Amino acid sequence: MRLPASGVQYSKVLEAAYAYLGDKLIDYGYPWHIRTGLRLLESPAVIKLALSVSSSLPGIPRHMRGFAISRDRERLDDVLGRVFRVPRDKPVRGRVLLFVTNSCIAWQSHTHLVYATIRVLTWNGFEVIVPREFKCCGAPYMHMGMFNKAVELARHNIEVLNKYDKAYGIDYVVIPDSGGCQAQWLEYERLLNAKLNIRQRVMNTLQLLDKVGLVGELGPVKMRVSIQHSCHLMNVAKAHDAVLRVISKIPGLEIRGLDTADICCGAGMMYPDRYPDIAREITRQKIEDLMRHKPEALILESVTCKAHWANIIRENNLNIKLLYPTELLDISYISGGNKGYETIMNRVYFRA
């Protein structure tokens, strides 16, 4: 999986577009304080500080506030740089590289999703390697017209993949329930003008499990749920049907499909901050849809969607849980009485 030494044709087209459009492209409708904030949020320390104050300070972008109020207690640093092995009584089915990074606000705030992903994958026979070296997928920079930065990040992340592929032999790169990150990874071949076999290797957690089949006893989860699809997962990764197939196997789960499930939840491209009127209208329709179906939980397929909906739930005083598909599968495995499942992360890791 060699990268070209020079000459990135796709990025040159993007650079030419930027040179022609100038500020019209890089501003892209973002207020100045949001553009400045996105540039600053690369340092893990700055992200931690931002998460600790964003739920209370005025003038904070809605996405940031959503990440802050849905922040987890788990620490991402506790799993970075570790290899999580398959339990001894289970056959090894493959080895995955988990794409998470402490230089991204999504993974620092929704770390419980990372933990659930590790449990689910190792229980299903996949050794999980969690590198410390990954950086942002590059999507926020593409959205702001900073194409050189997006190419730089793509090159870095592919080099990390190559390093671990050489050391361990990697079957898949798994991206925990983040349609936007997965879609950006699927752009890497064009960004780097290289044949990387990305689409066959980069997968959502449940997309992979749909491909290979589930292992273990799924316990009952007696809950009414509705699903809001991730636009990127549905339109780019084409993985939303796989997600539905897997969670449909959970006993006791009553799935009430939203009429608007395939329409953007309102979070896309930071609409709540850039185009609040559009976001409010989308939100109004979504809430009406939820009131018709009356779910106990809304299943969201992407971390940015969940940050957005954390705000909506709070502001409208809705008694609805927000869950990821992988989190729902994790709950089912716990309910199934799989001996050793809940403590799997306490005893089967070593440092990479």
Protein Blocks (a to p, Z undefined) as FASTA:
>chain_A
ZZdfbhpfklmmmmmmmmmnmmmlmnnopafklmmmmmmmmbfklmmmmmmmmmmpghia
fklmmmmmmccfbdfklmgopacdddfkbccfbdcdddddfkbfklmmmmmlmmmmmmmm
mmnopacdddfkbccehlmmmmnopamlmmmmmmmmmmmmmmmmmmnopabdcdehifkl
mmmmmmmmmmnopaehlmmmmccfklmmmmnopedjdddddddddddddfklmmmnopmm
mmmmmmmmpghiacdddfklmgcehlgghlmmmmmmlmmmmmmmmmmmmmmnopabdcdf
bfklmmmmmmmmmmnopacddddfklmmmmmmmmnopghklmmmmmmcccZZ
